Amino acid sequence: MKDENHWPINLIPIIEEFKECFDSMDRYELLFDYAKKHPTPLSPENWTDSNQIVGCQSRAHVECILDDNGNFLMKGGADAQIVQGLMAITAMAVNGLSPKEVSILSPEYANEMGIQSSLTPSRANGFLNMFRRVQEEAIKLL
């Protein structure tokens, strides 16, 4: 379900929380908090070559499935807290949506949150690679 800004409803309070941050250090601290709140973590025992995100400077892995109700479920894990935080926020945004909704979601929420500009170029590229992978998985699940 989406609001008038076209963001998934679960993403709205997260975007607002990040907008209240005064600087990039505050945003990083918030990302670290979200890393601890990941709703569907993928444990390192389940990290494989096939679920690894190519082009991410950290070890990052994503697994996407449908839940018992046919809704999208993203599991993710990373060895870096910043990446884990970005994965957690993405999971909070997409979990429970239809694969179709996930496939058309824009990664612009990272800009809306002000986090994209706080990331190094390689981290920003890794985020986009992770996001594209999630969308590709959603398309496969359609």
TORVOMI-309292 format. One record per residue (C-alpha): residue in one letter; x, y, z. Coordinates in steps of 0.001 Angstrom, whole numbers, plus 524288, in hexadecimal, padded with zeros to 5 digits. Layout:
MIKE   code      xx      yy      zz
MIKE      A       X       Y       Z
...
// end
This chain:
MIKE   code      xx      yy      zz
MIKE      M   80000   80000   80000
MIKE      K   80526   80D72   7FC6C
MIKE      D   8025D   81B53   800B8
MIKE      E   80099   82783   7F874
MIKE      N   80F71   828B6   7F6D6
MIKE      H   80FBB   81B55   7F07E
MIKE      W   81820   81590   7FB3B
MIKE      P   8143F   808F4   80206
MIKE      I   80D0F   80C9E   80E71
MIKE      N   81767   8060F   8170B
MIKE      L   821D3   80EC9   8111D
MIKE      I   81B67   81BE7   81449
MIKE      P   81F27   81CB3   822C5
MIKE      I   82D00   8183F   81F97
MIKE      I   82E86   822EA   81553
MIKE      E   82945   82CF6   81EFB
MIKE      E   83286   82840   82999
MIKE      F   83E4B   829B6   8209F
MIKE      K   839D5   83724   81C0B
MIKE      E   83AAC   83BB0   82A2F
MIKE      C   84936   83880   82AB8
MIKE      F   8520E   8446B   82A8F
MIKE      D   85E1C   83E64   8244B
MIKE      S   863CC   8322C   81E46
MIKE      M   868D7   82D39   82B72
MIKE      D   85AF4   82D5C   830C5
MIKE      R   85684   825E7   824AB
MIKE      Y   86144   81BCB   82675
MIKE      E   85D78   819EF   834B4
MIKE      L   84F65   817F9   8307F
MIKE      L   853BD   80E34   82612
MIKE      F   85B23   806AD   8309E
MIKE      D   84EA7   80665   838C9
MIKE      Y   846F8   80123   82D3F
MIKE      A   8516B   7F6D4   82AC3
MIKE      K   84DEA   7F139   8381D
MIKE      K   83F4A   7F18C   834E1
MIKE      H   84006   7E9C6   8282C
MIKE      P   832B2   7E303   82762
MIKE      T   83778   7D794   81F22
MIKE      P   84613   7D594   820A2
MIKE      L   84D37   7CBA7   8184F
MIKE      S   856EB   7C4B8   82127
MIKE      P   864ED   7C304   81C63
MIKE      E   862D3   7B44B   81BA4
MIKE      N   85986   7B719   8105B
MIKE      W   862B6   7C007   808DA
MIKE      T   865E5   7B9CE   7FBCB
MIKE      D   86C0E   7BDD9   7EF06
MIKE      S   85E97   7BDC3   7E8B9
MIKE      N   8589F   7C773   7F25F
MIKE      Q   86472   7D082   7F35F
MIKE      I   862D7   7DE69   7EE73
MIKE      V   86CD0   7E0C2   7E3CC
MIKE      G   872ED   7EE46   7E403
MIKE      C   87157   7F0AF   7F290
MIKE      Q   87DD8   7F3FB   7F9C7
MIKE      S   8790B   7EC08   8057D
MIKE      R   874C3   7DDFC   805E8
MIKE      A   86633   7DF98   803C5
MIKE      H   85C1B   7D534   800F2
MIKE      V   84DB5   7D5A3   7FD8E
MIKE      E   84391   7CAF3   7FC9E
MIKE      C   835D5   7CE07   7F7EA
MIKE      I   82A26   7C4FE   7F8EF
MIKE      L   81B6B   7C588   7F9E8
MIKE      D   8154F   7C3C2   8073E
MIKE      D   809B1   7BAD0   809C6
MIKE      N   80070   7C57B   804FA
MIKE      G   807BA   7C7C0   7F832
MIKE      N   80DE9   7D466   7FCEC
MIKE      F   81C00   7D83A   7FAC6
MIKE      L   825E7   7D522   80566
MIKE      M   833E7   7D9E6   804C7
MIKE      K   83E53   7D426   80D86
MIKE      G   84B88   7DAC7   80DF6
MIKE      G   8587B   7DA6C   814C2
MIKE      A   8653E   7E1E2   813E9
MIKE      D   87223   7E2A9   81AFD
MIKE      A   87173   7F194   81BCF
MIKE      Q   867B8   7F888   8249C
MIKE      I   864FF   80354   81AB6
MIKE      V   8614F   7F94E   8106E
MIKE      Q   85993   7F159   81A46
MIKE      G   85214   7FDBE   81DD9
MIKE      L   84EF5   800A9   80FA0
MIKE      M   84A74   7F29A   80DE2
MIKE      A   841FB   7F362   81A06
MIKE      I   83B45   7FFBA   81528
MIKE      T   83958   7F9B9   807C1
MIKE      A   83394   7ED77   80DEA
MIKE      M   82A6F   7F5BC   8163F
MIKE      A   82623   7FCB2   809D9
MIKE      V   823D5   7F0C5   8013F
MIKE      N   81FD2   7E5CE   80A63
MIKE      G   81151   7E339   80913
MIKE      L   80FF6   7E9DE   7FBCD
MIKE      S   80C84   7E29A   7EF7C
MIKE      P   817E9   7DF27   7E694
MIKE      K   8120A   7E8AB   7DCAB
MIKE      E   81285   7F3E7   7E68B
MIKE      V   820A2   7F096   7E9D0
MIKE      S   82466   7F005   7DB76
MIKE      I   81FF8   7FE1E   7D93E
MIKE      L   824EF   8041C   7E5F5
MIKE      S   82F0B   80ED0   7E41C
MIKE      P   83BE6   80EFE   7EBA6
MIKE      E   839E1   81DB0   7ECEC
MIKE      Y   8359A   81BC2   7FB09
MIKE      A   8442D   81BEC   7FE68
MIKE      N   844F3   829BE   7F8E1
MIKE      E   8383A   82D77   7FF94
MIKE      M   83E36   828E9   80C7A
MIKE      G   84A8D   830CF   809E4
MIKE      I   852CB   8249D   80B3D
MIKE      Q   8571F   82359   7FD04
MIKE      S   85F57   82FB4   7FDEF
MIKE      S   8659A   82ABA   80A8A
MIKE      L   86A7D   81E2B   8043F
MIKE      T   877AD   81CA6   7FDC2
MIKE      P   87690   81A51   7EF0D
MIKE      S   879AF   80BDD   7F0B5
MIKE      R   86F5C   80A42   7FB76
MIKE      A   8655B   81194   7F333
MIKE      N   86874   80892   7E7D5
MIKE      G   8673B   7FCB5   7F0BF
MIKE      F   859FD   80180   7F585
MIKE      L   8552B   802E9   7E788
MIKE      N   85A57   7F55D   7E414
MIKE      M   8533B   7EFB3   7EFD7
MIKE      F   846CD   7F6DB   7EC50
MIKE      R   8476D   7F252   7DE19
MIKE      R   8497D   7E460   7E2BC
MIKE      V   83D4B   7E53D   7EB2F
MIKE      Q   8358E   7EA4B   7DF83
MIKE      E   83AD5   7DF82   7D6C9
MIKE      E   836BB   7D572   7E0D1
MIKE      A   8293A   7DBAC   7E197
MIKE      I   827CA   7DAA4   7D2DC
MIKE      K   82B94   7CC3A   7D360
MIKE      L   8211F   7CA15   7DDCC
MIKE      L   8163B   7D073   7D5B3
// end
